[in-house]
Amino acid sequence: MKLHHVATALLFTATMAIASPEIGKPAPAFTLTDSNGKSHSLSDFKGKFVVLEWVNFGCPFVKKFYDSGEMQKLQAAHTGKDVVWLSICSSAEGKQGHHTPAELQAKLESIGYKGTGYLIDADGTVGKSYNARTTPEMFVINPEGVLIYKGAIDDKPSTDSADIASARNFVAAALGEATSGQAVTTAETKPYGCSVKY
């Protein structure tokens, strides 16, 4: 009986430790180094909209967007409107998606990456603080540092790039509404993709 209570307590503690950040509450603070060795903190971007994109270039769901150029178009469209776009890789060393800074630089150049920065979270601390479970998984933070969207990039959970054109892009919709001063209609969805390789 005592053992059962201990196990329950441990499970409760573990669940609490990976509780998801809540819509309408401050997004978890973080500081990470990018592929160029430059440090970025979420607090650096106070006053701007920030998109967080969990990424793993080995994941077919991520490849769907990058190989088609759709993710780069989305990045360019929004960074051009003064939105900060941070791609975060929480793949542990030795796991799919983890790259050395030199490998990353070559990869980002070859795909024409248009985000603000690609951040390395090899120990998974930031991914776990956001309870990021899939790649891609998206979060949108408003200029006050409050989380206003979390979940899937769109409503077509497939690896087929042909599905992108007919999909509803939740991130573009959230940014469009929020930057126009409107409430985000769909603030939370179920993410899809490959599991984050912690």
Summary of the structure (lengths in Angstrom):
residues: 198
radius of gyration: 17.0
end to end distance: 33.1
largest distance: 59.8
contacts: 600
relative contact order: 0.21
helix: 34%
strand: 21%
